Amino acid sequence: MAKFDNVKIEILEDETLSKNWYHLRNITYNYTNSSGETKKLKREAYDRGNGATILLYDPKRETVILVRQFRVPTFVNRYHGWLLETPAGLLDGDHPEEAIRREVMEETGYQIGTVRHLFQAFMSPGSVTEIVHFFAAAIDSAERINDGGGAEHEDEDIEVLEITLPNAMKMIESGEICDGKTIMLLQWAMLNKQTFT
C-alpha cells in the first residue's frame, strides 16, 4: 500500500446516466497518482445495490441446492441464458442475513436454520459497485416447506435442483456452471464440507 499512500481522489461530478432497474453513473474525478501527477478522469459505474448469496448443503446426502433461471445479460453475450446458480438476491435495505433467508425461501422453498457468514467480495469492481455477502447453511430435505420458484412480483421463473457436490464440481469443468459466485461457493464447499458434520 505504501506506493499509493500519496494518491488522492477528488470527485468532481457524479452524473446519473440511467435510473431504470438500477443506476448507471458517470463519475468525473481528479486522480493524483503515486508520482504526484493529477489527471481528470471519467468512469462509468453501475450501481445495483449490494447482494447476498448462499451455499445450501445437505451433509447427509452430500448435495447442494442450486437454482436455474434465465439471465438476459448472458443471453446477449452469446450464451443460452439459463444459469445454474446458488440462491442469491439484493439486500433491498435488509441486513445481509435477513435478505438471504428471504431469498432462500422465495427461490427454493427451504427454511434454513443456522447461517454462517463466510466472506464478502466485489464481483466486478471495474464497473459495478456491488458487494456480495457469501453465506453457507446446512439443510435437510425436511426443511423444504414449499416449492420455491421465485417471487411472482419480480417475474422470476426459477427451477430448483439438487446436485451432488462432486457432480457440481464436474459441471464447473464442463462449463454447465459458469456463474462466479456459484463457483466460489462450490470450491469453498469442497475445502470445508467437513465443517457441516
C-alpha positions in Angstrom: 0.0 0.0 0.0 3.0 2.3 0.6 3.2 3.2 -3.2 -0.4 4.5 -3.0 -0.1 6.4 0.3 0.1 9.8 -1.6 -2.6 9.0 -4.1 -5.6 11.5 -3.9 -9.0 11.2 -5.4 -11.4 14.1 -5.6 -14.9 13.5 -7.0 -15.8 16.4 -9.3 -19.2 15.2 -10.7 -21.4 12.2 -10.2 -24.0 12.2 -13.0 -26.8 9.7 -13.3 -27.0 8.5 -16.9 -29.8 6.0 -16.3 -32.1 5.3 -13.4 -34.3 2.4 -14.6 -33.9 -1.0 -12.9 -30.6 0.1 -11.4 -28.4 3.2 -11.7 -25.8 3.9 -14.2 -23.5 6.7 -13.0 -20.8 8.7 -14.9 -18.2 9.8 -12.4 -15.7 12.6 -13.1 -12.8 12.8 -10.7 -9.3 14.1 -10.2 -6.8 11.3 -9.6 -3.4 12.3 -8.2 -1.2 9.3 -8.9 1.7 7.8 -7.0 4.1 10.1 -8.9 2.2 13.2 -7.9 0.7 13.8 -11.3 -3.0 14.8 -11.4 -5.3 13.8 -14.2 -9.0 14.4 -14.7 -10.7 11.0 -15.4 -14.2 9.8 -16.2 -15.5 6.3 -15.4 -19.0 4.8 -15.5 -20.2 2.8 -12.6 -23.2 0.5 -12.4 -24.9 0.8 -9.1 -27.3 -2.1 -8.4 -27.1 -2.2 -4.6 -25.4 -4.9 -2.5 -26.4 -8.5 -2.5 -26.1 -11.9 -0.8 -25.7 -15.5 -1.9 -25.7 -18.8 0.0 -24.4 -22.4 -0.3 -27.2 -24.8 0.8 -25.5 -28.1 1.6 -27.1 -31.3 2.7 -24.3 -33.2 4.6 -26.3 -36.5 4.8 -26.8 -36.7 1.0 -23.7 -34.6 0.1 -25.8 -32.5 -2.2 -26.1 -28.8 -2.9 -29.3 -26.9 -3.8 -28.9 -24.7 -6.9 -31.4 -22.7 -8.9 -31.7 -22.3 -12.7 -33.1 -19.1 -14.2 -32.8 -17.0 -17.3 -30.3 -14.1 -17.3 -30.7 -11.8 -20.2 -27.1 -10.2 -20.0 -25.6 -13.7 -20.5 -28.0 -14.3 -23.4 -26.9 -11.2 -25.3 -23.3 -12.3 -24.8 -23.9 -15.4 -26.9 -24.8 -17.8 -24.1 -28.1 -19.6 -23.9 -29.0 -17.6 -20.9 -30.0 -20.3 -18.4 -27.6 -20.1 -15.5 -27.2 -22.6 -12.6 -26.6 -20.5 -9.5 -26.6 -20.6 -5.7 -29.6 -18.8 -4.4 -29.0 -15.0 -4.3 -30.6 -11.6 -4.3 -30.2 -7.9 -3.5 -30.4 -6.8 0.1 -33.1 -4.2 -0.6 -32.3 -2.4 2.7 -32.2 -5.5 4.8 -29.3 -6.9 6.8 -27.5 -9.5 4.6 -28.6 -12.5 6.7 -32.2 -11.4 6.7 -32.0 -10.9 2.9 -30.5 -14.3 2.2 -33.1 -16.0 4.4 -35.9 -14.2 2.4 -34.2 -15.2 -1.0 -33.8 -18.8 0.0 -37.5 -19.1 0.9 -38.6 -17.3 -2.3 -36.3 -19.2 -4.6 -36.1 -22.7 -3.1 -38.8 -23.1 -0.5 -36.3 -24.1 2.1 -36.5 -22.8 5.7 -32.9 -22.6 6.9 -31.6 -22.7 10.5 -28.1 -21.6 11.4 -26.5 -19.4 8.7 -22.7 -18.9 8.5 -21.3 -15.7 7.1 -18.2 -16.7 5.1 -16.8 -13.5 3.4 -17.8 -10.6 1.2 -16.5 -9.7 -2.3 -16.7 -7.2 -5.1 -17.6 -9.3 -8.1 -16.8 -6.9 -10.9 -15.0 -3.9 -9.3 -14.0 -2.3 -12.6 -17.6 -1.3 -13.4 -20.1 -2.5 -10.7 -20.4 -1.1 -7.2 -22.0 -4.2 -5.7 -20.6 -6.1 -2.7 -21.9 -9.7 -2.4 -22.1 -11.3 1.1 -21.4 -15.0 0.9 -23.1 -17.5 3.3 -23.4 -21.2 3.9 -26.0 -23.3 5.7 -26.7 -27.0 6.2 -30.1 -28.1 5.1 -32.2 -31.2 5.3 -34.9 -32.2 2.8 -37.5 -32.0 5.6 -36.8 -28.2 5.8 -38.4 -27.6 2.4 -41.8 -26.2 3.2 -42.9 -25.0 -0.3 -41.8 -25.4 -3.9 -40.0 -22.1 -4.2 -39.7 -20.9 -7.8 -39.1 -17.2 -7.2 -41.1 -14.1 -6.4 -44.1 -13.6 -8.7 -44.0 -9.8 -8.4 -40.4 -9.9 -9.7 -41.3 -12.1 -12.7 -39.0 -14.8 -11.5 -39.3 -18.3 -13.1 -36.9 -20.5 -11.1 -36.2 -24.2 -11.3 -34.8 -25.8 -8.1 -32.2 -28.6 -8.5 -30.4 -30.9 -6.0 -27.0 -31.9 -7.3 -24.2 -33.9 -5.6 -21.2 -31.8 -4.8 -18.8 -34.0 -6.9 -21.2 -33.6 -9.9 -21.5 -29.8 -9.4 -17.6 -29.6 -9.5 -17.7 -31.6 -12.8 -20.3 -29.1 -14.1 -17.8 -26.3 -13.5 -15.2 -28.1 -15.6 -17.7 -28.7 -18.4 -19.0 -25.1 -18.4 -22.5 -26.1 -17.3 -21.9 -24.0 -14.2 -20.3 -20.7 -15.1 -21.6 -18.2 -12.5 -18.8 -16.7 -10.5 -20.4 -16.6 -7.1 -21.6 -20.2 -7.5 -18.1 -21.4 -8.5 -16.6 -19.6 -5.4 -19.1 -21.3 -3.0 -18.8 -24.7 -4.5 -15.0 -24.5 -4.3 -15.4 -23.3 -0.7 -17.6 -26.4 0.0 -15.0 -28.8 -1.4 -12.5 -27.4 1.0 -14.8 -27.0 4.0 -17.6 -29.6 3.8 -16.3 -31.4 6.9 -17.5 -28.3 8.9 -21.1 -29.2 8.2 -20.9 -32.6 10.0 
